[in-house]
Amino acid sequence: MSRGRSPEPLDFFIWTVEDVGLWLEQINLGSYRQAFEENGVNGEYLESLSMFTTEQILRFIRRCHMKWGDFITLCKELRRIKVACLKGEQEVRRPWWAPSCLSVVFMRVAKQNRKSRVVSLKLEA
């Protein structure tokens, strides 16, 4: 999705495994990148972490060989993204794959999608 560019935070739930790896580098958890890739951790998986039971969380931590403090950091960063989305602080960008002639249309649709996602995040929060 990102071709080596930073992934779009607003759309973290559709991040690929590669996008998650880039994000881990940005939040200084890059040492876990290979473990996340080996376990197929993508944005959808990150989104589901908030619904994990204690047993599932511990299994995830063991599988990715994470330190407890690093797991807390991961959760805080995910929460920061969600809060920024709720507050409308995330900038809507045209993805690399969208032709520039569709920029206006894409931005309009992206902003509408943001509104629907904000509603679902409010229900979760």
DSSP file with accessible surface (Angstrom, degrees, kcal/mol):
  #  RESIDUE AA STRUCTURE BP1 BP2  ACC     N-H-->O    O-->H-N    N-H-->O    O-->H-N    TCO  KAPPA ALPHA  PHI   PSI    X-CA   Y-CA   Z-CA
    1    1 A M              0   0   64      0, 0.0    95,-0.3     0, 0.0    96,-0.2   0.000 360.0 360.0 360.0 -39.0    0.0    0.0    0.0
    2    2 A S    >   -     0   0    6     93,-0.1     3,-2.1    94,-0.1    13,-0.0   0.615 360.0-142.8-103.8 -12.7    2.7    2.5    0.9
    3    3 A R  T 3  S-     0   0  187      1,-0.3     3,-0.1    93,-0.0    16,-0.0   0.906  79.8 -45.1  51.0  46.0    5.7    1.7   -1.3
    4    4 A G  T 3  S+     0   0   51      1,-0.3    -1,-0.3     0, 0.0     2,-0.1   0.359 114.4 119.2  84.4 -10.8    8.1    2.5    1.5
    5    5 A R  S <  S-     0   0  112     -3,-2.1    -1,-0.3     1,-0.1    17,-0.1  -0.491  80.2 -82.4 -81.4 161.2    6.4    5.7    2.5
    6    6 A S        -     0   0   58     -2,-0.1    -1,-0.1    -3,-0.1    13,-0.1  -0.379  54.0-110.8 -60.5 135.6    5.0    6.2    6.0
    7    7 A P        -     0   0    5      0, 0.0    -1,-0.1     0, 0.0     5,-0.1  -0.351  33.3-100.0 -68.8 152.0    1.5    4.6    6.2
    8    8 A E    >   -     0   0   23      1,-0.2     3,-1.0     3,-0.1     7,-0.1  -0.611  28.9-150.2 -72.7 115.0   -1.5    6.8    6.5
    9    9 A P  G >  S+     0   0   37      0, 0.0     3,-1.7     0, 0.0     4,-0.2   0.866  91.6  62.5 -57.5 -36.6   -2.4    6.8   10.2
   10   10 A L  G 3  S+     0   0    7      1,-0.3     3,-0.3    81,-0.3    82,-0.1   0.847 107.6  44.0 -59.3 -31.5   -6.1    7.3    9.6
   11   11 A D  G X  S+     0   0   31     -3,-1.0     3,-2.4     1,-0.2    -1,-0.3  -0.050  70.6 132.3-104.6  33.8   -6.3    4.1    7.7
   12   12 A F  G X   +     0   0    5     -3,-1.7     3,-1.6     1,-0.3    -1,-0.2   0.819  65.2  66.0 -60.5 -25.9   -4.2    1.9   10.1
   13   13 A F  G 3  S+     0   0   66     -3,-0.3    -1,-0.3     1,-0.3    31,-0.1   0.649 104.3  44.9 -73.8  -9.0   -6.9   -0.8   10.0
   14   14 A I  G <  S+     0   0   94     -3,-2.4    -1,-0.3    29,-0.2    -2,-0.2   0.237  85.0 131.4-113.1  13.8   -6.1   -1.5    6.4
   15   15 A W    <   -     0   0    5     -3,-1.6    28,-2.4    -4,-0.2    29,-0.5  -0.346  53.2-131.0 -63.1 144.9   -2.3   -1.4    6.8
   16   16 A T     >  -     0   0   51     26,-0.2     4,-2.3    27,-0.1     5,-0.2  -0.343  32.1 -97.3 -82.5 173.4   -0.4   -4.2    5.2
   17   17 A V  H  > S+     0   0   44      1,-0.2     4,-2.2     2,-0.2     5,-0.1   0.903 128.8  52.9 -59.0 -38.9    2.2   -6.2    7.1
   18   18 A E  H  > S+     0   0   87      1,-0.2     4,-2.2     2,-0.2    -1,-0.2   0.915 106.8  51.3 -64.0 -42.3    4.8   -3.9    5.4
   19   19 A D  H  > S+     0   0    0      2,-0.2     4,-2.4     1,-0.2    -1,-0.2   0.910 108.5  51.5 -60.9 -42.4    3.0   -0.8    6.6
   20   20 A V  H  X S+     0   0    0     -4,-2.3     4,-2.7     1,-0.2    -1,-0.2   0.925 108.4  52.5 -61.2 -41.6    2.9   -2.1   10.2
   21   21 A G  H  X S+     0   0    1     -4,-2.2     4,-1.8     1,-0.2    -2,-0.2   0.914 109.2  48.5 -60.5 -43.3    6.7   -2.7    9.9
   22   22 A L  H  X S+     0   0   30     -4,-2.2     4,-1.8     1,-0.2    -1,-0.2   0.909 111.7  50.2 -63.1 -40.9    7.3    0.9    8.8
   23   23 A W  H  X S+     0   0    6     -4,-2.4     4,-1.9     1,-0.2    -2,-0.2   0.907 105.7  55.6 -65.3 -41.0    5.1    2.2   11.6
   24   24 A L  H  <>S+     0   0    0     -4,-2.7     5,-3.3     1,-0.2     6,-0.5   0.902 106.8  51.5 -58.2 -39.6    7.0    0.1   14.2
   25   25 A E  H ><5S+     0   0   93     -4,-1.8     3,-1.4     4,-0.3     5,-0.3   0.913 108.0  52.4 -61.3 -42.5   10.2    1.8   12.9
   26   26 A Q  H 3<5S+     0   0   96     -4,-1.8    -1,-0.2     1,-0.3    -2,-0.2   0.826 110.8  46.0 -64.6 -33.3    8.6    5.2   13.4
   27   27 A I  T 3<5S-     0   0   18     -4,-1.9    -1,-0.3    -5,-0.1    -2,-0.2   0.171 119.3-107.1 -99.2  20.0    7.5    4.5   17.0
   28   28 A N  T < 5S+     0   0  145     -3,-1.4    -3,-0.2    -5,-0.1    -2,-0.1   0.810  94.3 108.5  62.1  32.9   11.0    3.1   17.9
   29   29 A L    > < +     0   0    4     -5,-3.3     3,-2.2    -6,-0.2    -4,-0.3  -0.027  31.3 126.4-120.3  28.2    9.8   -0.5   18.1
   30   30 A G  G >   +     0   0   19     -6,-0.5     3,-1.7    -5,-0.3     4,-0.4   0.722  57.2  75.5 -61.3 -20.4   11.6   -1.6   14.9
   31   31 A S  G 3  S+     0   0  104      1,-0.3    -1,-0.3    -7,-0.2     4,-0.3   0.722  95.7  51.4 -65.6 -16.6   13.3   -4.4   16.7
   32   32 A Y  G <> S+     0   0   15     -3,-2.2     4,-2.6     1,-0.2    -1,-0.3   0.434  80.4  99.2 -96.7   0.0    9.9   -6.3   16.5
   33   33 A R  H <> S+     0   0   61     -3,-1.7     4,-2.5     1,-0.2     5,-0.2   0.911  83.1  46.0 -55.9 -48.7    9.4   -5.7   12.8
   34   34 A Q  H  > S+     0   0  130     -4,-0.4     4,-2.9     1,-0.2    -1,-0.2   0.917 112.7  50.3 -63.4 -42.4   10.6   -9.2   11.7
   35   35 A A  H  > S+     0   0   13     -4,-0.3     4,-1.5     1,-0.2    -1,-0.2   0.908 111.6  48.5 -63.2 -39.6    8.5  -10.9   14.4
   36   36 A F  H  <>S+     0   0    2     -4,-2.6     5,-2.6     2,-0.2     4,-0.3   0.911 112.5  48.6 -66.2 -41.6    5.4   -9.0   13.3
   37   37 A E  H ><5S+     0   0   84     -4,-2.5     3,-1.4    -5,-0.2    -2,-0.2   0.927 109.9  51.3 -63.9 -44.0    6.1   -9.9    9.7
   38   38 A E  H 3<5S+     0   0  131     -4,-2.9    -1,-0.2     1,-0.3    -2,-0.2   0.812 113.5  45.6 -62.8 -29.3    6.6  -13.6   10.5
   39   39 A N  T 3<5S-     0   0   52     -4,-1.5    -1,-0.3    -5,-0.2    -2,-0.2   0.352 112.1-119.9 -96.4   4.6    3.3  -13.6   12.4
   40   40 A G  T < 5 +     0   0   36     -3,-1.4     2,-0.7    -4,-0.3    -3,-0.2   0.818  43.7 177.6  64.9  34.7    1.4  -11.7    9.7
   41   41 A V      < +     0   0    0     -5,-2.6    -1,-0.2    -6,-0.1     2,-0.2  -0.595   9.0 163.3 -76.9 112.6    0.5   -8.7   11.9
   42   42 A N     >  -     0   0   51     -2,-0.7     4,-2.2   -22,-0.1   -26,-0.2  -0.549  54.7 -84.2-116.3-174.8   -1.4   -6.2    9.7
   43   43 A G  H  > S+     0   0    0    -28,-2.4     4,-2.6     1,-0.2   -29,-0.2   0.875 126.2  55.0 -62.9 -38.4   -3.6   -3.3   10.5
   44   44 A E  H  > S+     0   0  140    -29,-0.5     4,-1.7     1,-0.2    -1,-0.2   0.910 109.0  48.9 -61.6 -40.5   -6.7   -5.4   10.9
   45   45 A Y  H  > S+     0   0   53      2,-0.2     4,-0.8     1,-0.2    -2,-0.2   0.922 110.3  50.6 -64.9 -43.6   -4.9   -7.5   13.5
   46   46 A L  H >< S+     0   0    2     -4,-2.2     3,-0.9     1,-0.2     4,-0.4   0.902 108.1  53.5 -60.4 -41.0   -3.7   -4.3   15.3
   47   47 A E  H >< S+     0   0   40     -4,-2.6     3,-0.9     1,-0.2    -1,-0.2   0.885 106.2  53.2 -60.7 -37.2   -7.3   -3.1   15.4
   48   48 A S  H >< S+     0   0   32     -4,-1.7     3,-2.0     1,-0.2     4,-0.3   0.658  85.1  85.9 -76.3 -12.9   -8.5   -6.3   17.0
   49   49 A L  G X< S+     0   0   12     -3,-0.9     3,-1.6    -4,-0.8    -1,-0.2   0.848  80.5  63.1 -55.9 -33.5   -5.9   -6.0   19.8
   50   50 A S  G <  S+     0   0   65     -3,-0.9    -1,-0.3    -4,-0.4    -2,-0.1   0.699 104.8  47.0 -67.5 -15.6   -8.4   -3.9   21.8
   51   51 A M  G <  S+     0   0  137     -3,-2.0    -1,-0.3    -4,-0.2    -2,-0.2   0.355  86.7 120.0-105.7   5.7  -10.8   -6.8   21.9
   52   52 A F    <   -     0   0   35     -3,-1.6     2,-0.1    -4,-0.3    -3,-0.0  -0.395  61.0-127.0 -70.8 146.7   -8.2   -9.5   22.9
   53   53 A T     >  -     0   0   77     -2,-0.1     4,-2.4     1,-0.1     5,-0.2  -0.390  33.2-100.4 -79.5 168.6   -8.6  -11.4   26.2
   54   54 A T  H  > S+     0   0  107      1,-0.2     4,-2.6     2,-0.2     5,-0.2   0.916 125.4  52.4 -57.8 -42.4   -5.7  -11.4   28.7
   55   55 A E  H  > S+     0   0  129      1,-0.2     4,-2.3     2,-0.2    -1,-0.2   0.913 109.7  48.2 -61.7 -42.5   -4.8  -14.9   27.4
   56   56 A Q  H  > S+     0   0   71      2,-0.2     4,-2.4     1,-0.2    -1,-0.2   0.887 110.9  51.5 -66.2 -37.8   -4.7  -13.7   23.8
   57   57 A I  H  X S+     0   0   36     -4,-2.4     4,-2.7     2,-0.2    -2,-0.2   0.944 110.8  47.5 -64.2 -46.2   -2.6  -10.7   24.7
   58   58 A L  H  X S+     0   0   77     -4,-2.6     4,-2.4     1,-0.2    -2,-0.2   0.903 111.4  51.0 -63.3 -38.7   -0.1  -12.9   26.6
   59   59 A R  H  X S+     0   0  101     -4,-2.3     4,-2.7    -5,-0.2    -1,-0.2   0.920 110.8  49.2 -63.5 -42.5    0.0  -15.3   23.6
   60   60 A F  H  X S+     0   0    0     -4,-2.4     4,-2.2     2,-0.2    -2,-0.2   0.934 110.7  50.0 -61.5 -45.9    0.7  -12.3   21.2
   61   61 A I  H  <>S+     0   0   17     -4,-2.7     5,-2.4     1,-0.2     4,-0.4   0.922 113.9  45.2 -61.2 -43.4    3.4  -11.0   23.5
   62   62 A R  H ><5S+     0   0  156     -4,-2.4     3,-1.0     3,-0.2    -1,-0.2   0.929 112.0  51.4 -65.5 -44.6    5.1  -14.4   23.6
   63   63 A R  H 3<5S+     0   0   88     -4,-2.7    -1,-0.2     1,-0.3    -2,-0.2   0.863 117.6  38.3 -63.5 -35.9    4.8  -15.0   19.9
   64   64 A C  T 3<5S-     0   0    1     -4,-2.2    -1,-0.3    -5,-0.2    -2,-0.2   0.369 106.5-126.5 -96.0   2.9    6.3  -11.7   19.0
   65   65 A H  T < 5 +     0   0  151     -3,-1.0     2,-0.3    -4,-0.4    -3,-0.2   0.884  50.3 168.6  54.9  43.7    8.9  -11.9   21.8
   66   66 A M      < -     0   0   13     -5,-2.4     2,-0.2    -6,-0.2    -1,-0.2  -0.628  37.4-124.7 -90.3 147.9    7.8   -8.5   23.1
   67   67 A K     >  -     0   0  149     -2,-0.3     4,-2.0     1,-0.1     3,-0.2  -0.604  28.2-118.7 -79.8 149.1    8.7   -6.9   26.4
   68   68 A W  H  > S+     0   0  147      1,-0.2     4,-2.2    -2,-0.2     5,-0.2   0.911 114.2  52.5 -58.5 -42.9    5.7   -5.9   28.5
   69   69 A G  H  > S+     0   0   44      1,-0.2     4,-2.2     2,-0.2    -1,-0.2   0.872 108.1  51.4 -62.3 -35.8    6.7   -2.2   28.4
   70   70 A D  H  > S+     0   0   40     -3,-0.2     4,-2.5     2,-0.2    -1,-0.2   0.864 107.3  53.0 -69.7 -34.6    7.0   -2.3   24.6
   71   71 A F  H  X S+     0   0    9     -4,-2.0     4,-2.5     2,-0.2    -2,-0.2   0.923 108.4  50.3 -64.6 -41.0    3.6   -3.8   24.3
   72   72 A I  H  X S+     0   0   61     -4,-2.2     4,-2.6     2,-0.2    -2,-0.2   0.921 109.9  50.9 -61.9 -42.8    2.2   -0.9   26.4
   73   73 A T  H  X S+     0   0   52     -4,-2.2     4,-2.5     2,-0.2     5,-0.2   0.928 108.8  51.6 -59.4 -44.9    4.0    1.5   24.1
   74   74 A L  H  X S+     0   0    0     -4,-2.5     4,-2.3     1,-0.2    -2,-0.2   0.938 111.5  46.7 -56.9 -47.2    2.4   -0.2   21.1
   75   75 A C  H  X S+     0   0   47     -4,-2.5     4,-2.5     1,-0.2    -1,-0.2   0.895 111.2  51.5 -64.9 -39.6   -1.1    0.1   22.7
   76   76 A K  H  X S+     0   0  141     -4,-2.6     4,-2.5     2,-0.2    -1,-0.2   0.903 110.2  49.2 -64.1 -41.6   -0.5    3.8   23.6
   77   77 A E  H  X S+     0   0   46     -4,-2.5     4,-2.0     2,-0.2    -2,-0.2   0.895 111.1  49.3 -66.2 -39.8    0.6    4.6   20.0
   78   78 A L  H  X S+     0   0   12     -4,-2.3     4,-2.1    -5,-0.2    -2,-0.2   0.924 112.0  49.0 -62.6 -42.5   -2.5    2.8   18.6
   79   79 A R  H  X S+     0   0  114     -4,-2.5     4,-2.8     1,-0.2     5,-0.2   0.896 107.1  55.5 -63.3 -40.4   -4.7    4.8   21.0
   80   80 A R  H  X S+     0   0  127     -4,-2.5     4,-2.5     1,-0.2    -1,-0.2   0.913 107.9  49.2 -59.4 -41.9   -3.0    8.0   20.0
   81   81 A I  H  X S+     0   0    2     -4,-2.0     4,-2.2     2,-0.2    -1,-0.2   0.931 111.8  48.5 -63.1 -44.7   -3.9    7.4   16.4
   82   82 A K  H  X S+     0   0   13     -4,-2.1     4,-2.4     2,-0.2    -2,-0.2   0.919 112.4  47.9 -63.3 -42.6   -7.5    6.6   17.3
   83   83 A V  H  X S+     0   0   46     -4,-2.8     4,-2.3     2,-0.2     6,-0.2   0.922 110.6  51.4 -65.0 -43.1   -7.8    9.8   19.4
   84   84 A A  H  <>S+     0   0    7     -4,-2.5     5,-2.8    -5,-0.2     6,-0.7   0.898 110.2  50.5 -61.3 -37.1   -6.3   11.9   16.7
   85   85 A C  H ><5S+     0   0    5     -4,-2.2     3,-1.2     3,-0.2    -1,-0.2   0.929 109.1  50.7 -65.4 -44.4   -8.8   10.4   14.3
   86   86 A L  H 3<5S+     0   0   45     -4,-2.4    -2,-0.2     1,-0.3    -1,-0.2   0.878 111.5  48.0 -60.4 -37.9  -11.6   11.2   16.6
   87   87 A K  T 3<5S-     0   0  143     -4,-2.3    -1,-0.3    -5,-0.1    -2,-0.2   0.494 113.8-118.7 -81.8  -5.0  -10.5   14.8   17.0
   88   88 A G  T < 5S+     0   0   42     -3,-1.2    -3,-0.2    -4,-0.4    -2,-0.1   0.744  74.9 130.6  75.4  22.3  -10.1   15.2   13.2
   89   89 A E      < +     0   0  127     -5,-2.8     2,-0.4    -6,-0.2    -4,-0.2   0.594  38.7 100.5 -84.8 -12.3   -6.4   15.8   13.5
   90   90 A Q  S    S-     0   0   25     -6,-0.7     2,-0.3    -5,-0.1   -82,-0.0  -0.628  72.7-130.6 -79.2 130.8   -5.4   13.3   10.9
   91   91 A E        -     0   0  142     -2,-0.4     2,-0.6     1,-0.0   -81,-0.3  -0.567  14.8-130.2 -79.2 136.9   -4.6   14.8    7.5
   92   92 A V        -     0   0   14     -2,-0.3     2,-0.3   -82,-0.1    15,-0.1  -0.813  31.9-175.8 -89.1 122.4   -6.3   13.2    4.5
   93   93 A R        -     0   0   83     -2,-0.6   -85,-0.0    13,-0.1    17,-0.0  -0.898  31.2-110.1-117.9 151.8   -3.7   12.5    1.8
   94   94 A R        -     0   0   89     -2,-0.3     9,-0.1     1,-0.1     6,-0.0  -0.622  42.9-117.9 -75.4 128.1   -4.1   11.1   -1.6
   95   95 A P    >   -     0   0   22      0, 0.0     3,-1.5     0, 0.0   -93,-0.1  -0.318  21.2-111.2 -67.1 157.3   -2.6    7.6   -1.7
   96   96 A W  T 3  S+     0   0   85    -95,-0.3   -94,-0.1     1,-0.3    -2,-0.1   0.793 115.8  53.9 -58.6 -28.0    0.3    6.9   -4.0
   97   97 A W  T 3  S+     0   0  148    -96,-0.2    -1,-0.3     2,-0.1   -95,-0.0   0.621  86.7  94.3 -86.8 -12.2   -1.8    4.7   -6.2
   98   98 A A  S <  S-     0   0    4     -3,-1.5     5,-0.1     1,-0.1    -4,-0.0  -0.660  80.9-118.0 -84.7 130.4   -4.6    7.2   -6.9
   99   99 A P    >   -     0   0   67      0, 0.0     3,-1.9     0, 0.0     4,-0.1  -0.364  19.8-123.0 -64.5 145.2   -4.1    9.3  -10.1
  100  100 A S  G >  S+     0   0   86      1,-0.3     3,-1.8     2,-0.2     4,-0.3   0.805 108.5  67.9 -61.8 -27.5   -3.8   13.0   -9.5
  101  101 A C  G 3  S+     0   0  111      1,-0.3    -1,-0.3     2,-0.1     4,-0.2   0.718 101.0  49.7 -66.5 -15.7   -6.8   13.8  -11.7
  102  102 A L  G <> S+     0   0   86     -3,-1.9     4,-3.2     1,-0.2    -1,-0.3   0.275  77.6 109.1-102.9  11.4   -9.0   12.0   -9.0
  103  103 A S  H <> S+     0   0   33     -3,-1.8     4,-2.8     1,-0.2     5,-0.2   0.905  78.5  47.1 -55.0 -48.1   -7.6   14.0   -6.1
  104  104 A V  H  > S+     0   0   98     -4,-0.3     4,-2.1    -3,-0.2    -1,-0.2   0.938 115.4  45.5 -62.9 -44.8  -10.7   16.1   -5.5
  105  105 A V  H  > S+     0   0   76     -4,-0.2     4,-2.4     1,-0.2     5,-0.2   0.940 113.8  49.4 -63.9 -46.0  -13.0   13.0   -5.7
  106  106 A F  H  X S+     0   0   43     -4,-3.2     4,-3.1     1,-0.2     5,-0.2   0.929 110.3  50.2 -59.3 -47.2  -10.7   11.0   -3.4
  107  107 A M  H  X S+     0   0   59     -4,-2.8     4,-2.4    -5,-0.2    -1,-0.2   0.909 110.7  49.9 -60.5 -40.5  -10.5   13.7   -0.8
  108  108 A R  H  X S+     0   0  164     -4,-2.1     4,-1.9    -5,-0.2    -1,-0.2   0.942 114.7  43.4 -63.6 -46.8  -14.2   14.1   -0.7
  109  109 A V  H  X S+     0   0   74     -4,-2.4     4,-2.8     1,-0.2    -2,-0.2   0.914 112.4  53.4 -66.3 -41.0  -14.8   10.3   -0.3
  110  110 A A  H  X S+     0   0    9     -4,-3.1     4,-2.4    -5,-0.2    -2,-0.2   0.909 108.7  49.3 -61.9 -40.9  -12.0   10.0    2.3
  111  111 A K  H  X S+     0   0  116     -4,-2.4     4,-1.8    -5,-0.2    -1,-0.2   0.900 111.4  49.2 -67.0 -37.3  -13.5   12.8    4.4
  112  112 A Q  H  X S+     0   0  113     -4,-1.9     4,-1.6     2,-0.2    -2,-0.2   0.926 111.5  49.3 -66.1 -42.3  -16.9   11.1    4.3
  113  113 A N  H  X S+     0   0   75     -4,-2.8     4,-2.5     1,-0.2    -2,-0.2   0.880 106.0  57.8 -63.2 -36.8  -15.3    7.7    5.2
  114  114 A R  H  X S+     0   0   36     -4,-2.4     4,-2.9     1,-0.2     5,-0.2   0.933 103.3  53.2 -58.9 -43.1  -13.5    9.5    8.1
  115  115 A K  H  X S+     0   0  135     -4,-1.8     4,-1.8     1,-0.2    -1,-0.2   0.917 110.5  45.9 -60.2 -43.2  -16.9   10.6    9.5
  116  116 A S  H  X S+     0   0   67     -4,-1.6     4,-1.8     1,-0.2    -1,-0.2   0.895 113.6  49.4 -69.5 -35.1  -18.2    7.0    9.4
  117  117 A R  H  X S+     0   0   33     -4,-2.5     4,-2.6     2,-0.2    -2,-0.2   0.892 106.8  55.6 -69.3 -37.4  -15.0    5.7   11.0
  118  118 A V  H  X S+     0   0   18     -4,-2.9     4,-2.5     1,-0.2     5,-0.2   0.919 105.6  52.7 -61.2 -40.4  -15.1    8.3   13.7
  119  119 A V  H  X S+     0   0   87     -4,-1.8     4,-1.9    -5,-0.2    -1,-0.2   0.949 111.1  46.0 -60.4 -46.1  -18.6    7.2   14.6
  120  120 A S  H  X S+     0   0   61     -4,-1.8     4,-1.5     1,-0.2    -1,-0.2   0.886 112.1  51.1 -67.6 -35.3  -17.4    3.6   15.0
  121  121 A L  H  X S+     0   0   16     -4,-2.6     4,-2.4     2,-0.2    -1,-0.2   0.888 107.5  53.6 -68.4 -34.8  -14.4    4.7   17.0
  122  122 A K  H  < S+     0   0  134     -4,-2.5    -2,-0.2     1,-0.2    -1,-0.2   0.894 107.2  51.5 -65.4 -37.5  -16.6    6.7   19.4
  123  123 A L  H  < S+     0   0  144     -4,-1.9    -1,-0.2    -5,-0.2    -2,-0.2   0.867 113.3  45.5 -65.8 -33.9  -18.7    3.6   19.9
  124  124 A E  H  <        0   0   73     -4,-1.5    -2,-0.2    -5,-0.2    -1,-0.2   0.862 360.0 360.0 -75.9 -36.8  -15.6    1.6   20.8
  125  125 A A     <        0   0   76     -4,-2.4    -3,-0.0    -5,-0.1    -4,-0.0   0.130 360.0 360.0 -69.1 360.0  -14.1    4.3   23.1
